[in-house]
């Protein structure tokens, strides 16, 4: 009898521990989506303002973090965002390496999980950058960081081919964003059963426009990476800010940049929608 009671108590404690872990991961994920949304909204709004000569700037996520720290109580606000970005990295890690979404190990699933793994690294770096800004370090991130890593890859054996394949993979990711937008696949991850009509409309509009805009940006970034490989010129590679600038310099100038920038801000709104309504599966 004592043995049965001990086993039952062990099972109860194990279940309680698992529930606490699951709850912590869900909170980290939702906090992370909200933080990511704030960053995207800042990037999109600043680029949209810059497109029409109303101030602002064409920048990337690091620039958005630097803008936050410049505001009143900026260090506190940025610390909150930084913790959120770290939480998002934890969630991406769980998706990629623990497979909490249960996507499996098929070819498409592996590609998706690799993407989540890359996102894990990116958001850890963003969180670190936020932490450095809070501590009064970093900032002023000039230069072409994308060109720097492309140059390092090019120096490796078969480096040009590797860079070209990376560019092609980024373009593939952009096309995948368009597919998500066109098919409305993003809605499958949301639990809108208790959402009002207005909230549901915001979720749909921000998702459609946001994923479409991300697709444009990814394809441009991938194209520039491929151009760097074809021309043996790492300086041709660029990231988000360079992709947005190329839109502003195109024939349609501010209107095209403004539309994509608005789409990025919409994606930020969708991230906040995810923070509230996304289904967060519990780890097994």
C-alpha positions in Angstrom: 0.0 0.0 0.0 2.8 2.4 0.9 4.5 1.6 -2.4 1.3 2.4 -4.3 0.9 5.7 -2.4 4.5 6.7 -3.1 4.1 5.9 -6.8 0.9 8.0 -7.0 2.6 10.9 -5.2 5.5 10.7 -7.6 3.1 10.8 -10.6 1.2 13.7 -9.1 4.4 15.7 -8.6 5.7 14.9 -12.1 2.4 16.0 -13.6 2.5 19.3 -11.5 6.0 19.9 -12.6 5.1 19.3 -16.3 2.1 21.7 -15.9 4.3 24.4 -14.5 6.8 24.0 -17.4 4.1 24.1 -19.9 2.6 27.2 -18.4 6.0 28.9 -18.3 6.7 28.1 -22.0 3.2 29.4 -23.0 3.8 32.6 -21.2 7.3 33.0 -22.7 5.8 32.3 -26.2 3.0 34.9 -25.8 5.3 37.5 -24.3 7.7 36.8 -27.1 5.1 37.3 -29.8 4.1 40.6 -28.3 7.7 41.8 -28.1 8.3 40.8 -31.7 5.2 42.6 -32.7 6.4 45.8 -31.1 9.7 45.6 -33.0 8.0 45.0 -36.4 5.5 47.8 -35.8 8.4 50.3 -35.1 10.3 49.1 -38.2 7.2 49.4 -40.4 6.0 52.7 -39.1 9.4 54.4 -39.3 10.0 53.1 -42.8 6.5 54.3 -43.9 7.1 57.7 -42.5 10.5 57.9 -44.3 8.9 56.8 -47.6 6.7 60.0 -47.6 9.3 62.4 -46.1 7.5 62.6 -42.7 10.6 61.7 -40.6 11.4 58.2 -39.6 14.1 56.0 -41.1 14.5 52.9 -43.1 16.1 50.5 -40.7 16.0 47.0 -39.3 15.2 45.3 -36.0 18.4 46.6 -34.3 17.5 50.2 -35.3 14.0 49.7 -33.8 15.6 48.6 -30.5 17.8 51.7 -30.6 14.8 53.9 -31.1 13.1 52.3 -28.0 16.0 53.1 -25.7 15.9 56.8 -26.8 12.4 57.2 -25.4 11.4 58.3 -21.9 12.0 55.3 -19.6 13.5 53.8 -22.7 15.9 51.4 -20.8 13.1 49.9 -18.8 10.9 49.5 -21.9 13.7 48.0 -23.9 14.5 45.6 -21.0 10.9 44.4 -21.2 11.1 43.9 -25.0 14.5 42.2 -24.6 13.1 39.7 -22.2 10.2 39.1 -24.5 12.6 38.5 -27.4 14.5 36.0 -25.3 11.1 34.3 -24.5 10.4 34.1 -28.2 13.8 32.5 -28.8 12.9 29.9 -26.2 9.6 29.2 -28.0 11.3 28.9 -31.4 13.8 26.5 -29.8 10.9 24.3 -28.5 9.4 24.3 -32.0 12.6 23.4 -33.7 14.4 21.0 -31.4 11.6 19.6 -29.2 9.0 19.6 -32.0 6.2 20.8 -29.7 4.1 21.4 -32.9 4.5 17.7 -33.9 5.4 18.5 -37.5 7.5 15.4 -37.7 10.7 14.7 -39.6 9.6 14.8 -43.3 11.4 17.0 -45.8 9.0 19.9 -45.4 9.0 19.5 -41.6 12.8 19.5 -41.5 13.0 22.7 -43.6 10.4 24.3 -41.3 12.3 23.2 -38.2 15.6 24.6 -39.6 13.8 27.9 -40.2 12.7 27.9 -36.5 16.2 27.1 -35.5 17.6 30.1 -37.5 14.9 32.2 -35.9 16.1 31.0 -32.4 19.6 32.3 -33.1 18.3 35.6 -34.6 16.1 36.4 -31.6 18.8 35.5 -29.1 21.1 38.0 -30.9 18.4 40.6 -30.8 17.8 40.0 -27.1 21.6 40.3 -26.5 21.7 43.6 -28.5 18.8 44.9 -26.4 20.6 44.0 -23.2 23.8 45.8 -24.4 21.8 48.9 -25.2 20.2 48.8 -21.7 23.7 48.6 -20.2 24.7 51.6 -22.3 26.8 49.6 -24.8 26.4 48.9 -28.5 24.3 51.0 -30.8 25.3 52.7 -33.9 25.4 49.5 -35.8 26.7 50.8 -39.1 28.3 48.9 -41.9 27.1 46.0 -43.9 26.8 43.1 -41.4 25.3 40.9 -44.0 28.2 41.6 -46.3 30.6 40.6 -43.5 29.1 37.1 -43.0 28.8 36.6 -46.8 32.5 37.4 -47.1 33.4 34.9 -44.5 31.3 32.2 -46.1 32.8 33.0 -49.5 36.3 32.3 -48.1 35.2 28.7 -47.3 35.6 25.8 -49.8 32.7 26.0 -52.3 31.8 29.3 -50.6 30.2 30.9 -53.6 27.9 27.9 -54.1 27.0 27.9 -50.4 26.1 31.6 -50.5 24.0 31.1 -53.7 22.1 28.2 -52.0 21.5 30.4 -48.9 20.1 33.1 -51.2 17.9 30.6 -52.9 16.7 29.3 -49.5 15.8 32.8 -48.4 13.8 33.3 -51.7 12.1 30.0 -51.0 11.2 31.3 -47.6 9.7 34.4 -49.2 7.6 32.4 -51.5 6.4 30.3 -48.5 5.3 33.6 -46.9 3.2 34.3 -49.9 1.7 30.8 -49.9 0.8 31.3 -46.2 -0.9 34.7 -47.0 -2.7 33.4 -50.2 -4.1 30.3 -48.5 -4.7 32.0 -45.1 -2.8 29.2 -43.4 -1.9 31.5 -40.5 -5.5 31.3 -39.3 -5.2 27.6 -38.5 -2.9 28.5 -35.6 -5.3 30.9 -34.0 -8.2 30.2 -31.6 -10.6 32.9 -32.6 -13.7 31.1 -31.1 -14.0 33.7 -28.3 -12.8 36.6 -30.3 -15.2 39.4 -31.4 -15.9 40.2 -35.0 -13.6 43.2 -34.9 -10.7 41.2 -33.5 -11.2 38.5 -36.1 -11.1 41.0 -38.9 -7.9 42.5 -37.5 -6.4 39.1 -37.3 -7.2 38.3 -41.0 -6.3 41.6 -42.4 -3.0 41.9 -40.5 -2.1 38.3 -41.4 -2.8 38.6 -45.1 -1.0 41.9 -45.5 1.8 41.0 -43.1 2.9 37.7 -44.6 2.7 39.2 -48.1 5.0 42.0 -47.1 7.4 39.6 -45.5 7.5 37.6 -48.7 8.5 40.6 -50.7 11.3 41.4 -48.2 12.6 37.9 -48.0 12.7 37.5 -51.8 14.6 40.8 -52.2 17.1 39.8 -49.5 17.6 36.4 -51.1 18.1 38.0 -54.5 20.8 40.3 -53.2 22.6 37.4 -51.6 22.6 35.5 -54.9 23.9 38.6 -56.7 26.7 38.7 -54.2 27.7 35.2 -55.1 27.3 35.7 -58.9 29.5 38.9 -58.8 31.9 37.7 -56.2 31.0 40.8 -54.2 29.9 40.4 -50.6 28.9 44.0 -50.5 25.9 43.3 -52.7 24.3 41.3 -49.9 21.9 43.2 -47.7 19.3 42.7 -45.0 16.0 44.2 -44.1 17.1 47.8 -44.2 18.8 47.4 -47.6 15.8 45.6 -49.1 13.5 48.4 -48.0 15.9 51.0 -49.4 15.9 49.2 -52.7 12.1 49.5 -52.8 12.3 53.2 -52.2 14.8 53.6 -55.0 12.6 51.7 -57.5 10.5 53.3 -60.2 7.5 53.4 -57.9 9.6 54.9 -55.1 7.7 55.9 -51.9 4.5 54.2 -52.8 6.0 50.7 -53.0 8.2 51.3 -50.0 5.2 52.7 -48.1 3.0 49.7 -48.9 5.6 47.1 -47.9 6.4 49.1 -44.7 2.7 49.3 -43.9 2.6 45.5 -44.4 5.5 45.0 -42.0 3.7 47.1 -39.4 0.6 44.9 -40.0 2.7 41.8 -39.4 3.7 43.3 -36.1 0.0 43.7 -35.3 -0.5 40.1 -36.3 2.2 39.0 -33.9 0.3 40.7 -31.1 -2.8 38.9 -32.2 -0.8 35.7 -31.9 0.2 36.7 -28.4 -3.5 36.6 -27.5 -5.1 34.0 -29.7 -2.4 31.6 -30.9 -2.7 28.0 -29.9 0.4 27.1 -27.9 0.8 23.3 -27.6 2.2 21.9 -24.4 5.5 20.0 -24.6 5.3 16.3 -24.0 
